[in-house]
Amino acid sequence: MRSPKSAERKASSAEAIPPRLQVLGVPSRQALRPPLTTPPRGQAAARPWRELFPEATEAQWNDWHWQARHSIRTLEALERFVELTDDERAGIRETASIFKLAITPYYLSLIDPKHPFCPVRRQSIPASAEATVSPGELEDPLGEDIHRPVISIVHKYPDRVLLLALDRCSVYCRHCTRRRITGQPETEIDRQAIREAVAWLQDHPEVRDVLISGGDPFLLSTGRLDELLTAIRAVPHVQMIRIGTRVPVCNPMRVDEELAKVLRKHAPLFVVTHFNHPKEVTPEAGAACELLIDHGVPVENQSVLMRRLNSDPRILMDLSHRLLERRVRPYYLHQMDVAEGLEHLRTPIQAGIDIIDKMRGWTTGLAIPHLAVDLPGGGGKVTVSPDYAIEYGEKETTFRNYRGEIYRYPEPRETELSCPYDEVFYA
């Protein structure tokens, strides 16, 4: 049982916020409290696929090739399934020459056909605003093209590279940052481009980490993917491989035993997938992730923060909880890149910081992704977070916790940081 003295000590260490710290911008306890500490479980049920595609057999529905071949690609086809708004119709027409439309039957089944703010709908059906380029938006928002020594390699960081394996996706997400490449006929990435990429890797011993992306690498046949991974694994200085994919979200039928075994063969290999809303964490998508994990392939998730789609702490906390239930680790929450036509989806930087602030302390640290801004023009990722350190001093540093309470950490007298054994260990 806690003694009265210990209670007094706790009270003295967690003082009310003094006026001088309030001036520094420390929020009140009430301001820091999220609207719900435990978000309610929303419904992620899909529309029965047999009602949408009565001509399909169960075997066809569960065939990822069938899903790809029967993707919805035109305004006329989409109107059979969704009550489009005038703005969506205009968006489809006005973006037709800018960025492709493609929605797999599976992902289509997740769309609320009547609600215009359905998060799956907003990610897959263009709004008219997408056809407008706003000030500050860039065709190549991450400055990748100036760091492409060969067609399929982007080398922005000292020890790691992005390898573009192909230029196709199963669903063309409306928030795509690489739309200048993905789905564009003049930017086709072929086998010769991949051979040049592998040859470049062999000549650059500083590279230890390869992220395979595109387009979506899981749209390669399992044999082609195995061939690519074998070639990369033959480069002696490459220590780890990552694959960025949205297939488990949009076409989970693609993830089968054969694919999982091939990926496991090339360990250490990590899959980084891309769920943005709890509605996407369906039994099928969850099973696809768990199949990979059961075969020893770790799966992590990157989300993009989008205005009026997932720009609420309870949505992102719920998403993290559902992913962790499937053993998928939330990794990054990305601030929207300044790609052309995406102004209507972007949030202020402070909005993301506030969301992380409202999650921190109210759920496990495993459920809280890093909030990352990929700097326009090629500066690379930086992470931002709420400021918990209020004042730094020689004797102590003052912090606030997630409830807005003030705590003081005593600084040590000794500050020598050299590690004498490193010369022995690294000799």
N, C-alpha and C positions, 0 to 999 in steps of 0.2 A: 504494500500500500504506500502511495506517495506521501512523504512527510510534508507538514506545513512549510518547513524551511525550503524544501526543494521547489515547492510551488511558488514561494516568494522569489527564489533565484530565477525561475523561468519567467516570472512576470517582469523582473528587473531587466532581463536580457532581451525581452521582446517588448520594448517600449512602444508607446504610441508614437506616431511619426511627428517629430518636432517641426515647428514652422519652417526652420531653415532648410530642412530636407524636403519639405513640401515644395519649396521654391525651386529646388533642383529637379522637380518633376516626378517625385515618388508618388504613385497613385495611392488612393485610400484603399483600405481592405475591401470595402464593398465594390470599388471599381475593378479590383482584380478577380473577384469571384465570378466564375463563368455562369452562364444562365442555367446550365444543368450540369451537375457533377457526374451523373450517369445518364448519357443520352438514351432516349427510348429506342427500341428496335424498330426501324422502319421496315416496310415491305419491299423485298427485292424480287418478288415473283415476276416471271416473264409471262407474256401472253402465250397460250397454248400454241405450239408451232403447227399442230395439225389444222388449226383454224386458219392460220395465215398461209400455209403451204399444203393444202390438202392433197395435192398430187405427189408429194414426196413420201417415200417410204422411210421407216425408222433408220434403216441402214444408210440411206442417202443423207438424211438429216445429220447423222453422226459421222459423216465422211467430210473431212476438211476440204477436200478438192471440190465436192459438191457445193459446199458453202461458198468457196471462192468463185466458182463458175456462176452461181446464182445471186451474186451480190447485186444490190439495187444501185443502178448507175444513172438513172434518168428521172426527171421530174414526173413524167407520166407514170413510171413504175412506182415511184414513191407515193404518189397520190392514191394508189390502190390500198395502201396500208395506214396512212397517216393523214389526219385532217390538217393540212398545211395552212399556215397563216399567209396573208398577202406578203408579209416581209420575207418569209421563207421562200415563197415562189420567186420573188424578186431576187433573193440571194442566190438561188440555184441558177437562175438565168444569167445574172451579172458576174458570177464567178466561174462560169463554165469554161472560159478560156484561161483562167488563172490557176485553178487547182481542182483536180478531179473530185467527183462524188463517187463514193463506193461504200456500201454498208452491207455486211454479211447478213444473211437471213437470221442467224443466231442473235447478232447484236441488234438487229431490227426488232426482234421479239421483246427486247428490253425497253423499247421506247413506249412511253405513255402517248397514245395516239391523239389525245385531246388536250393535254397540258403543254403549252408552248415553252415552259421553263423546265421541262423534264431534263435532267442532267445528261442522259444518254442522247437525247434529241439535240441538245445544244452543242454537243461534241461532234455530231455526225452530219447535221443539216446546216448549211451555211445561212447566216443572216445577211441582209443586204449591206450592213456595215462592213462586211469582210471585203467588199469590192472597193473600199475607200482607203487610200494610203494617208495616214495622219503624220503630222510633223514628228520627226525623230525616229520613225519606223524605217527599217532597213531590209533590203532584199536578202542580205547575208548578215543577220543580226548578231551572230557570234563570231564574226570575222574568221570563218573556217577556210574560205577560199584562199586567203593570203598565207595560210599555213598548210597548203596541200602540195607537197613535193611531187607526188604522183596523184593520179585521178582518185584512187580509193583510200589515200592516207591523209589524215588531218593530224598534224603534230604541233600542238599548242603547249604542252607541258613537258618538262625535261625527261621524265622516265616512262611516259605512257602515250599511246596514240589511239585515235579513233580510226577503225577500218570500216569503210563503207562497202558492205557486201552485195547490196543490190538496191534498186530504186523503187521497189513496189511495197505496198502495204495491203492488208486485208480490209482495213477501214481507213479512209483518209480523214484523220482527225482535223477538225476545223482550227485547232490551236497549234497546228504543226509549225515548228520553227525551221524546218528544212524543206519547205514547199518548193523552193527553187530547184530542188533535185528530185524529190519524191514524186513519182508519177508523171514526170516530164519526159517526153519521147527523146528529146535531144540530149539528155544526160544519162543515157543507158550505161549501166555498169556491167561489163561483160567479163568473160573468163580471162581475157588478156589483161584487163585492169587489175584483177585479183592476182595474177602472176607477177605483175609489176609491183604490187603492194608487198607481196611476200619477199620478193627480191630486195626491196628497199629495207624491210625489217632485218634481213640477214646482214645488211651493211651498216646497221646502226645498233651497236651493242649497248647503248645507253637505255634502250627501250626494254622494260621488264614487264609491262602490263599492256594488253591489247583489248580494247573495247570494240566488239563487232556490232555494228548497227547498220542503218540504211536510211530509208526503207526498213523492212522487217526481215532479219536473217532467218526466222523460222518459216518463211515462205520458200526457202530453198528446199529441195528434196533432202531427205535424210542422208542419202549418199553424197550429194554435193556438199552438204554441211560438214559431214565427216571428212571429206576430202580437204576442205578448207582448214578445219581444225587440225588435221594431221600435218598439213604444211606449216601452220603456225607453230605447232608443238615441236617441229623439227628444228626450229630456230633456237639455239641453245640458251640464249640470254633471256628469252621470254619466260617469265616465272608464272604468270597467271593470265587467264582469259576471262573476259566478261562478255555476255551477249545481252544487248538491249532489245526487248521485244514487247509488243502489245498483243501478240497472238493469244496468250492465255485469257485476256480480257475480251477480245473480239471474235476469236475463232478457236476456242479451247479444244475442239475436237482434234486439232493438229498435234497436241501433246499426247503421244502414245508411248508404249513400252520401248519400241525400237528407238525413238528419239531420245528417251531418257537414258537408255543404256549407252548410246553413242556419246552423249554429253558427259556421262560419268567416266567414260574411258579416257577423257581428256582433262581430268582433274589435275590441279585445282581450277575449276571453272565455276563461275557464278552467273546466274540468270537475274537480270534486272528488268522487272516488268513495270506496268504503268496503269494502276488503278487510280481513278480520280474521285470516285464517289462510292458510297456503300452499296448503291443500287447495282453496281457492276460485280460485286462479290457474290455471285450466284453459286449454287451447288456445282455446276459444270466448271466454272472458272476456278473455284476453290479446289476441286478434284484435280484439275490440270496442274496447279501449283504443287499440291501434295504428292502427286505422282513423281515429279522431279525431285522433291525433297526426300521422298522415300528411297530414291535411287542415289542419294548422296550428293545431289546438286542443290546447293543453297539458293534460295530465291529472296531477293530484296525488291522493294517497291519504290518507285519515284512517282510523285504526284505533281501536277501543275496547279497552282492556285489560280482560280478563275472566278471573276466577278459574277455574283448571283447564281453560281453553279455549286461551288463548294467553299465559298468565302465566309464560313461560319465555324467557330471552334467545335461545336457539337457534331457537325458533319465529319470533320477531319478526325475527331477523337473516335467517333463511331467507326470510320473507315479503318483506322489503325487497330482498333480492337478486333474487328472482323478479320483483318489480315493476320494478326498475331494468333488468332484461333486456328488459322490454317498454317501457322509456323512461317509466315512471310513477314520479314522484318521491314517496317517503314524506314526508309533510308533518306530520301530527299523530298522536300516540298519546294518546288521551283517557282520563283517569281516568274510571271509570264515574260517571255522574251519579246523584244521590240521588233518582231517580224511584221512585214507589211500586212495590213488588214486586220490586226488583232487588238487595236485600241479598245474596242468595246468589251473585250474580255479581261483586260488588265486591271489590277488592283493597285492602290498606292503601296509603296514599300512598307509604310507603317502598319497597314492592315495585316500583313503577314506577321510582323513582329507582335502585334496585339493578339493574334490567334495563338501563336506559340506561348505567349505569356499566360493566356487563359487555359492552356493545356498543362503547362508545367506545374507539377505538384499535385494536380488533380487526377493524374493517371501515371502509370509507370513510365520511367524514362525510355524504355524500349518502344513505347508507343509514340514517342515524339520525334518526328523527322528533323533533319537539319534544314533550316530555311536558307535557300541558296539563290543568289543572284548571279546569273551568267552575264558578265559585263559586256555591254554593247561594243562591237568592233574587235573583239578577240582578246579581251583582258582576262578571260577565264573566270571560273567560279569563285565567289567569295561567300562566306556564310555570315548571316546576321542573326542576332538574337536579342531578347530583352536585356536591358542593363540592370543587373542585380547588384553590382558594385556601386556604392553611392559616393564614398570618399576613400582615397588612398592616403595612407600616412606611414611614417617610418615605424611607429609603434603598433598601429592597428589599422585594419581596413574595415569600413562600414558597409554592410550589405542589407538589402531587404530580401525577405523570402517571398514565396508565392502568395502568401496572405497579406503582404504589405507590412509585416512586422520587421523591426530593425534589430540586427545582430552585429556584434563586433568580433572580428577575428584578430587575435594578437599575433603580430608579426614576430618572427624569430630574430634573435640577436645575431646569429651566425648566418652569413649570406654567401659564402663560398660555394660555387656550383660545379666546379670541375670534378670529373670522375677519374680518379687515378688508375683504376684497373682497366680503363678502355684501351690503353696502349698494349696491355698484355692480351686482352680478349681479341682485339682486332689486329694483332701482329701477324 
